[in-house]
Amino acid sequence: MSETPATPLLDSVEYPSDLRKLRPDQLRQLADELRAEMISAVGSTGGHLGSGLGVVELTVALHYVFNTPEDRLVWDVGHQAYPHKIITGRRSRIRTLRQGGGLSGFTKRSESEYDPFGTAHSSTSISAALGFAIANKLNGNPGKGIAVIGDGAMSAGMAYEAMNNAEAAGNRLVVILNDNDMSIAPPVGGLSGYLARLVSSGQFLGLRELARKFARKLPAPLHKAARKTDEYARGMAMGGTLFEELGFYYVGPIDGHDLHQLVPVLENVRDAAEGPILVHVVTQKGKGYAPAEQAADKYHGVQKFDVITGEQKKSAGGPPAYQNVFGETLAKLAESDKRICAITAAMPSGTGVDKFAQAHPERAFDVGIAEQHAVTFAAGLAAQGMRPFAAIYSTFLQRAFDQVVHDVAIQNLPVRFAIDRAGLVGADGCTHAGSFDITYLATLPNMVVMSPADEAELVHMTYTAAEYDAGPIAFRYPRGNGVGVPLPETPELLEIGKGRIVKQGGKIALLSLGTRLAEAMKAADALEAKGLSTTVADLRFAKPLDTELIEKLMRTHEVVVTIEEGAIGGLGAHVLTHASDTGLTDAGLKIRTKRLPDIFQDHDDPAKQYDEAGLNAPHIVDTVLKALRHNSTGVEEARA
Ligand SMILES: Cc1ncc(C[n+]2csc(CCOP(=O)(O)OP(=O)(O)O)c2C)c(N)n1
């Protein structure tokens, strides 16, 4: 006899208040439906999959037990929050994830009151949750601050800064350590070893025993749970000395997929009179979806995929990704140069450092999510005569700005910064956009800042950086694939601070930095078609500026337009400052800057983002035409 299928539960759960009406024995079914819904949604949108699958039960249990949104739940990084979005009023929009106008791939305050804090850069959750907890304490509000932080994110210093400071929050602060023994890549360092020892220590205690041991620390509630059953406490052990030394009550490790364990343990934590409490939850990245469970990266981030087979939509192929051009070039250079080292902060494949590591494992360093340390570590290597490349995404290097200034630039140490994901990044949105690096680097004395126009130029710049020992040097390049130019057999040593003329014209000069060169060339063609002779220069360097070239072009052209994929304060600002300081603007020269707009651009299709930013060829043409129509007092003259 076949069983009658259970009535679906997820349809009745729009918000956590609906979830709390369910019986504990219904939560398993709900979790299964939630997992299936998430797989189906990400199959149609692409995005982060493995991390969300690993926290389905945790999501259900947290919202079931705690009083969200009054209790402030902060998901670290936020890439695992898709199940959370589905049961906090956003199920109807879940298939818009990461698309223009759709839901963000991370938590976002403007999206929902259940997202009390925007995340995307890792390891911020404990600090933020502590802020919520203390604010509530000061204001007499009842809510707690709850941080859910991964073992990867726990490798960053900021997490410890927060824990070190957390005691004052008492039982208002709860930290859930979501230990899936994975970062994007396998986790690195002493902490991951420590957590593994806690999990495998074998000191499993029954809940009665646990309650006795904890009685003095976590009063009454554990006794209550102990009366229910011992079962769910299997795997619950004493330990966590590190966290206890930092002032936390450590509970765990517990099985993060077993709702019979999770719910009562979290109830105890909720009702505990003392704190702060850290609950060590063991989960499996990709849980419940075979293709993800079997994948080496546990399907951390995926393209759209077929739910039945797990097969991801192939990307179009074509030219190599910039990150791989960098990684392979550096690996080749390191064959004959034993001083070259490569450092990544938990992004070996994203930065191409994996390619280097395959060839030179002893000189490749994954330091975990620790950008600040990565930079100062590189500074130490450089000070000792090595040639370190710190390969860090533009957006994550922001976190290490003081290290760049204080440890590298002031000491004029030759750290090479290979800065990936510079400029707009499409579906990941403004938290991941590399908008500011030209500004924050080119403002520093001693710093050299380059940007390749294509993948062949990236090869030259990698080589130039390797050979440059006079001080710090950075090169920034975008997400995605190159433009399809052939890669050079032998890299060229570029002259520092020298650009190149790509197209010689007369009236209009387009000064491009980076990969918008292709759009500058298209714009030049369009301008030529209108009878406007146009020069295009690829400046290669934002610092030092090729002042000789720039001055010459300014003296011989009527309109000069700078083009860069970076925020205000970058190339355009440097060119304008130079022109103004040298008096070149006095004679009525028309200078315009094309750059990213002064807004945080939302996630969208890259082409649309460039349109919004005004960085495509037609926008460049418009800018030139408008400049030509302006008279010397800045007033736009009527069209002829
Ligand atoms: C400051 C910073 N550096 C790097 C990243 C890129 N990144 C996103 S998720 C992730 C791994 C996080 O691992 P973990 O915290 O264990 O979460 P899991 O994905 O395993 O659930 C990394 C390195 C980031 N978001 N922020």
The ligand as a MOL file (V3000), in Angstrom:
LIG
                    3D

  0  0  0     0  0            999 V3000
M  V30 BEGIN CTAB
M  V30 COUNTS 26 27 0 0 0
M  V30 BEGIN ATOM
M  V30 1 C 36.5620 39.8010 3.1730 0
M  V30 2 C 36.1610 38.7130 2.2360 0
M  V30 3 N 37.1030 37.9850 1.6090 0
M  V30 4 C 36.7400 37.0100 0.7500 0
M  V30 5 C 35.4360 36.7390 0.5160 0
M  V30 6 C 35.0400 35.6910 -0.5100 0
M  V30 7 N 34.3070 34.5960 0.0990 0 CHG=1
M  V30 8 C 32.9730 34.4990 0.0480 0
M  V30 9 S 32.3740 33.1740 0.8330 0
M  V30 10 C 33.9130 32.6720 1.2650 0
M  V30 11 C 34.0860 31.4130 2.0510 0
M  V30 12 C 33.3190 31.4600 3.2920 0
M  V30 13 O 33.4640 30.2550 3.9620 0
M  V30 14 P 32.5580 29.9550 5.2180 0
M  V30 15 O 32.4980 31.1510 6.0890 0
M  V30 16 O 33.0380 28.7080 5.8240 0
M  V30 17 O 31.1180 29.7950 4.6170 0
M  V30 18 P 30.5300 28.6020 3.7220 0
M  V30 19 O 30.4820 29.1170 2.3270 0
M  V30 20 O 31.4130 27.4170 3.8800 0
M  V30 21 O 29.1750 28.3880 4.2590 0
M  V30 22 C 34.8810 33.5470 0.7780 0
M  V30 23 C 36.3310 33.3810 0.9320 0
M  V30 24 C 34.4820 37.5310 1.1810 0
M  V30 25 N 33.1620 37.3740 0.9880 0
M  V30 26 N 34.8700 38.4860 2.0370 0
M  V30 END ATOM
M  V30 BEGIN BOND
M  V30 1 1 1 2
M  V30 2 1 2 3
M  V30 3 2 2 26
M  V30 4 2 3 4
M  V30 5 1 4 5
M  V30 6 1 5 6
M  V30 7 2 5 24
M  V30 8 1 6 7
M  V30 9 2 7 8
M  V30 10 1 7 22
M  V30 11 1 8 9
M  V30 12 1 9 10
M  V30 13 1 10 11
M  V30 14 2 10 22
M  V30 15 1 11 12
M  V30 16 1 12 13
M  V30 17 1 13 14
M  V30 18 2 14 15
M  V30 19 1 14 16
M  V30 20 1 14 17
M  V30 21 1 17 18
M  V30 22 2 18 19
M  V30 23 1 18 20
M  V30 24 1 18 21
M  V30 25 1 22 23
M  V30 26 1 24 25
M  V30 27 1 24 26
M  V30 END BOND
M  V30 END CTAB
M  END
